Amino acid sequence: MHQHWALQPSERPASSSIPPPRATAAAAPRRDCTASPQCSGFQCSACCLPPGPLLVGGSVNQRLVPVVPSNRHGDERRRKSLRDNKGGAARSQYEFFNEDVIPLVLTSRTQEIFQCVIDQDVTEDHPYKLIKKEDIINDMKSRGGISDFYPFKNLILDHATEEFLIALDKDFKYGQSFYMVMNEMMKEAILQPPVSLEQKMEIKPKEEEEEEELFIKELQFKAWIDLGSGVEIEQEKVEESPTKVKIMISRVRREFGAPVSFGDRNDAEIKDSYVECTSYQDKNFSIKKLERDIGIQAVCILQENSTQTEWTYPQNACTQYTPSEFTQEEKDEMLKSEALTTFINSVALRFESALQQNEIMDVFYDDWRGLSDEDSTFGGKADCHLKEYQSFTDLQKSQGKRISHIEWHPVILGLVAVSVVDRITMEDRINLTNRLVRSHSYILFWNFTDPIHPQIMLKAPDDIYCFQFCPTDPNILAGGCKNGQVVLWDISNFASRLQGNLPAIKPEAVKSNLLPELDPAPHCEVPIAHYCAVSSIENGHQSYVTDLCWVPDHFEVSELGVPCTNSEGMCVQLITCSPDCSILFWDIRKPKATVLTRQEKQKMEKELQNPEGVPNTFKHIDLYWKPMHKVLLPKISTAGDYSPMKISMKEKYSERVYDKAQANLTKTKGETSKYTAMDVPSSRDLTFVDDINTFVFIGTEDGEVTSIDWQVERDYDTGKMTTPRPTHCYPVHDGPVNTVQRSPFFRDIILTVGGWTFAIWREDVTLGPLLHSACATKRCTTGHWSLTRPGVVIIGKEDGNIDIWDLLEKTHEPSQTQNISSVAISCIKPWIISLRQHLLAVSDDFGTLHILEVPWALRHPLTQEKPNIEAYFEREVKRLEYFEARKILRSEKKEQPEEEKAPPIAVVKTVEEVEEELKKEYGVYLQEEKKIIFAQLGKM
């Protein structure tokens, strides 16, 4: 009868010296077989009979037992044994490949790069991810030492596979959250796990399971042939290498069978009652000691000695010697000798070369120290000082005036525009308003090619306190005046001049005299661009316009204050604010056709063509321009309104705004602007948008910071459409707020500057500022975020200094302070020219524009600077929440009334009652004393 072999789990003996086999790619086969060409040579169960434990599925805890093919009842017993050992092979499957698994720690950045984010790309249902070897090598090349695969660089490069299997280790079986499989057999086993016999039986219905018979292929016994693995088998055999120790116990013959008597012995009475069985050396046996543990400690030998130096009387002594010199005869003989001539001829060339090298360079110069000195100079990585690159001032238009605003051209590199205003007091301003003739104000365009004369000048009806280029068309500018009007310019006719294709100045023709010394200096005429349109002074702001911004190009605001989709794809609306307690929305398109009065018709008939070559881009709104929507700013609790100085919107421009601006920069001659043909659409054609953030962050004239929703809503009390009141307001600044700016890296992080302090806010946190600086010695006049470093803030002071705050370094004081001017700093505007050149435009109250070059340390971000700054902001938010919770807890404790305790009632006792209590206490004392005395006598 043939025997069948089945797998049966067994416990591995603890004392077994046979190590468990390791299944690696380079492991030698355990068995050899040549009976079949399909035999793999690695424990083939079809044609080989293993001499030892049979490994199935990577487990060594299984053995072969003979099984006779039996009936259905035997098969049921085998299935039951498989169910009892469910998961045994699976548990040992991964233990088999422990040496070919690399635990990994993948950061969030690495997970995003290889698309293996936990609970998003890699889950418990699908915990594996195949990553190409080429992508891992490229990651190590680009990120260098910060790559998570860099510690295993050599293993990855030497491995022959093209794809690595990265698996999620939720239970931290290998010590980390991920592990990488370096074995191809394990990778195939994980990706395509084998279906066990038990799983096959569970899939089949119960009716088929009862009728199914299990057939196991009979094992054929064949002779084993040694093909080279016999050496390993011999090495793994257990043999007794040391010789056994023989022990002989002898006894005198006459003592055999003698009676033995045992007795008791009191160890306390008899001295030396313990019997010691000492060991003795048997001469019949000699064992050589192979090892011995001996402890040795070296101790210094101390020795005390003393000595005494004999003192002698000091004496002054001197000596004189005469140097030995050659005689004249010896000198003549030596100079005429052939040895001296040969020596001089052999070293003359080398001596001359050494002299020349000493004249060319300093041989004693320390090159290593020179490298550090060069690094500390300007432009090196260790330098943090701003270097003045250029300065601009106009002796007629800007000198002695205050620069109120700076704007870099969004497309043309190196072109910067500034607006200048008069530095006068309120009394002088009132006196100037009575004059009939007033001088115009200008916006100057400066270029690095000509630091003396402006490229062009934009003429304005009054001082311009703020202006901004149109994001989608840089030829259009909008500015806010001191009298509350809003002005529009179209500089498309000067686009070629601003780009440097035409000369910026035109010298007038001057009659030449006979002597060149008498010729006057040629007068340079700067072209002036007149404004195209100005708003109606009756319907505008009642005070000077302090801030202006364009509405993003992906939406527009209706007349009812509701955000709608922008079909034009261009920026067509403005937002302005003023201390007159209002925020106005303006539309630069042609308004709807309305019925005109007789006076308006007569006025339009008298209108002539724009003089001095002014473009007709916005002629349809000139002097008739009115705001389309007005937002009031009522205070939260008290009566009155807030006076806004600066505003900021969270919505940003679309990603294609730069392409639109570059396309609209240059126009052919005679081509009109797109804004000429644009009309305000009807409210029926507008589509409302719900995902627009309608909140505006505001800094007021009283140093308050608040946020308000400009979308109107119906008031339940009056039934009118009004602006909702703000929910919070914080008076953190001790002066008017002059800067409200969002971080270029975090749209919800806002910088506010006012008075003697500055603060950093988070828009969705209403508990207060994340960071509030201490009061400075000088007033803060302006501020700006760094464009390349998330944790750097630049603050301008009234003493002409600039404070650079690095939040990663310290938050209680500025990291660097540098003087720029002798008067107050009025405005700061950074700009990126190239990756290696960043410029900082700084203006002062004397009309000078300073262009500073930003050093490497202030423009190059630190490693992980953005995540660290974000974590810092998160910690500050948690700190504010903790303080708020403590405040609420303390207020609740104060509000709870304390329970009034009744005063104790004094009981008056008589003298007899007092004596009785004393007697009782004395009786108790006597009883306790008796107990203690009797206890002591019992011990005696």
DABELJO-V613099 format. One record per helix or strand. SS is the DSSP state (hx for helix, st for strand). FROM is the first residue (numbers start at 1). LEN is the number of residues. Records with the same first field share a line. If there is no record, write none. Layout:
SS = FROM-LEN / FROM-LEN
//
This chain:
st = 4-6 / 56-1 / 59-1 / 62-6 / 101-4 / 118-1 / 122-1 / 128-5 / 163-6 / 178-4 / 387-6 / 402-7 / 415-7 / 441-7 / 450-1 / 456-5 / 464-6 / 476-6 / 486-5 / 505-3 / 524-6 / 533-3 / 545-6 / 555-3 / 563-3 / 573-6 / 582-6 / 590-1 / 625-1 / 629-4 / 634-1 / 641-1 / 644-6 / 679-1 / 688-1 / 695-6 / 705-5 / 713-2 / 721-2 / 729-2 / 737-6 / 749-6 / 757-6 / 771-2 / 780-6 / 792-6 / 801-6 / 816-4 / 825-10 / 837-8 / 849-5
hx = 72-13 / 88-8 / 98-3 / 108-6 / 133-14 / 150-9 / 184-8 / 197-7 / 206-6 / 230-6 / 253-3 / 328-8 / 338-23 / 367-10 / 426-8 / 492-7 / 516-3 / 598-9 / 611-3 / 619-3 / 657-7 / 674-4 / 683-3 / 856-4 / 865-31 / 911-29
//
